[in-house]
Amino acid sequence: MYLYIKDELRVEGRLHSNGESAGNSKAGGGAGGSLYLDVNHLDGTGSIEVTGGNGEF
C-alpha cells in the first residue's frame, strides 16, 4: 500500500498489513504486505504494523 499525504497523517486506529499463519503442518506463513508512507507529519496514538504469518512444523 502506498500512501502519499501532502500534510499530516493521523492514525487513531489500526493500519496493518499482516500475513496469515499457515493452515497446516509443514507450511509457511503468508508474507506480510508492505506499507509505504510518504507523509510530512505522522501523528496519533494508533498503530502501524507489517508482519509475516507464523509457519507450522
Buried (B, 14 or more C-beta within 10 A) or exposed (E): EEEEEEEEBEBEEEBBBBBEBBEEEEEEBBBBEEBEBEBEEEEEEEEBEBEBBEEEE
